[in-house]
Amino acid sequence: MTIVRPYGDTTGDGMVQLSFTLPVPHSKVADGAAVQLANKMGMDPALVVHSKPMGPDFTFFVVYGRVNHLVDTSKVEVVERDYPLLTPKEVNAAVKRGLRRRLVVVGGCIGTDAHTVGIDAIMNIKGFAGEKGLEYYRELKVVNLGAQVSVPQLVERARAEKADAVLVSQVVTQRDAHLLNTREMSAAFREAYPADRRPLLVVGGPRFDETMARELGVDRVFGRGTTPGEVASFIVHRIAPPSKGVAA
Amino acid sequence: MTRGKLDLDPVTVRKARALARKAGRPIVNLAKKHTTVSVERATLRMAGLAGADGDGIPWANRLLDVVRADVGLEHGVALPVWDALVRNEAEDLATLAQKAGAGSVTFRIPEGRDAIRARAAARRQVGAGLKRIDARRRERDRMIKRHGDAPRTPWIYLIVATGDIMEDIPQAQQAAREGADVIAVIRSTGQSLLDYVPEGATREGFAGTYATQENFRLMRAALDESSAELGRYVRLTNYASGLCMPEIATLAGLERLDMMLNDSMYGILFRDINPIRTFVDQRFSRQVHARAGIIINTGEDNYLTTADAVEAAHTVTTSQLLNEFFAKEAGLEDWQLGLGHAFEIDPDLPNSFRLELAHALLARELFPDAPLKWMPPTRHMSGDVFRGNLLDGFFNLVGSLTGQGILLVGMMTEAVVTPWLSDRDIALQNVRYVLNATGDLHEDFRPAPDGFIANRARQVLGETIDLLEAIVDTEQHPGGLLDAIADGTFGLMRRPADAGRGLDGVAKKSSAYYNPATELLEEAQ
């Protein structure tokens, strides 16, 4: 069954909730306008369950209603994990066998972004969602540069540390700063390294679209909820794949 | 003195303060021995040097750069600059800055009678600037008397952040109408790393609006209108942090800002600014805030965005004690200490609310006369706006129960979008409901003497003392607090004293060093 519609309290009822503001003084006209918008969005019938003035010029609405759209889950495009999920022990073993040295990961938040929550969740030993961070992996050498690292600083440090992989976290998205910064970063690495020597570039943050890796010039984009184990598994898969250790 | 709701042992509390003093004292001595480019530029600004050249570089920067190239930074800017003015190199500071920028003035360090004359002239002109700051402070007092103060505590603190001062103004006025007692204009990300203060009204910024003297003036004037309209004085907040902290503090004093974010260690930990640069700039800016009657807000909440809020609770208390010491040393009074803390414990943790209550009450009782700045959850705001609204409600409840002075309104859309109009409305509805519904509930709220909350508070205080003892322990930290900062004690950031941004703007004072601003500010203390 790949065709579905929203579920309120009965299969197939199509019920959704929606809230928004219109720049209209609170009035019957405003309520009617809210219904009209909901109708145009495919909600029919639409029920304004709450409308409230916000100052003299605005009204806030909560609308419940039934949508007539169907969605086809077989036509949804997502980035499925195309590498095996490894335990820390397996990651360590793969690095040891494949590289015969520690794998170096350099990471930080670039640009003016001061939110280290994401990079810390992945890199700090404390980790995230019950998984230990990359610092916990014996065979990974982790250099966390923290917040507000400039792209040249990141490149320089990656070269100095002979980084195998570079992780960049971006939380601030105002005016697409995360996309601009990521493109600047990937361009700088392409310029600083010959194509076959460039470290693996991985970028992550809550507002990234995981399908944009190619467009941003990086090897992988990780979105909201990514765990350290997923990142470690991906890096090892690309740099020191466990089963093909000899062939590579 | 009453022992409060937590029955904290006064001997232990005194010990904690004594340790903070012991840890902080060497930093103050270090700060006294150094100056920075920003302290010197702040002195020029206090003396009335404003404006920028055609490229937008402030005259304060242009002038200081020439002075520094000619005679170095270590003697301070006052002697060479006012020596040049006494020698009639230019009729006033602004002209001198332009001439210096054009390369037609050479500076020297005056000696003997020339030095005495230069000092007197500098002191007179900087003193006039301080009098302007004093006048702004009296003006605030008058306006509070005329319009009335915020109707209750906690004061409701709301943020605007459009990047465009002309958009900020109507938003701020609307927020005040909706009940905000304090408006904070968030700065453009990255301003803290600029080594100059941008000039003029600005309409472009990233995730915030540049702090400039003109933006300060425009927003304060708009909120003066709102204060008259609403019949209560609406306060304005900005950020004295980053590489230009002393200058921003001075501009805040000159433009009658009411509160400034001003943390003793934030720049070091979260902006990677050199520790010595920060401590020198900090001391000067705090002296200015003390003089200007500005309430400072410290940034302990930030530690909990990178470290675990339970494990690191004692680092917040430690930092509060250090901030208190540095603040008092700089002349700030208790009513000016908006010491920070935050509701950041993982909500999935059993008893997380009791732990929050314990931490907030500990801050309240340790600093009974400070307003305290209570910061909403951010770290565990997941994008689930329904859960977020509930968490904010519990945050507001702690604020009410523990008598916090300044409550930053939490947004259920934290980590999703910059707040929408409706987000702010829903958030304020949440605050109003909790404050109305609980009323003076704090009068009835007395945690059991040996219960979970009292024990947790005592435990955090005990860990605070352990940490302060480790900081001042010469075997573990021969360099004291600087070493503790270097090894990641706060917020898990490691910041060595010989690294970080802005170190090249620091100089050790020479024996000829003179700064009339520091002299006047310290005389008054």
Contacts between the chains, C-beta under 8 A, distances in Angstrom:
chain1	res1	chain2	res2	distance
A	19	B	422	7.1
A	20	B	422	7.6
A	21	B	420	7.0
A	21	B	421	5.7
A	21	B	422	4.7
A	52	B	425	7.7
A	54	B	421	6.1
A	54	B	422	6.5
A	54	B	425	4.7
A	55	B	174	6.0
A	55	B	177	6.8
A	55	B	178	7.2
A	58	B	421	6.1
A	60	B	421	8.0
A	60	B	422	4.7
A	60	B	425	6.3
A	60	B	426	7.9
A	111	B	190	7.9
A	112	B	189	3.9
A	112	B	190	3.5
A	112	B	193	7.5
A	112	B	206	6.4
A	113	B	189	7.2
A	114	B	189	6.9
A	114	B	270	5.8
A	114	B	271	7.2
A	115	B	305	7.8
A	116	B	305	8.0
A	116	B	306	5.7
A	117	B	305	6.4
A	117	B	306	7.2
A	117	B	379	6.6
A	120	B	306	6.0
A	120	B	492	7.6
A	124	B	492	7.0
A	126	B	308	7.0
A	146	B	272	6.9
A	146	B	493	6.3
A	147	B	270	6.3
A	147	B	271	7.5
A	147	B	272	7.3
A	148	B	190	7.7
A	148	B	193	6.9
A	148	B	271	6.5
A	148	B	272	6.6
A	172	B	189	6.4
A	172	B	206	7.6
A	172	B	207	5.8
A	174	B	163	8.0
A	174	B	206	5.9
A	174	B	207	4.5
A	174	B	418	6.9
A	175	B	206	6.7
A	177	B	206	6.4
A	177	B	207	7.9
A	206	B	383	7.4
A	206	B	415	6.8
A	224	B	383	7.4
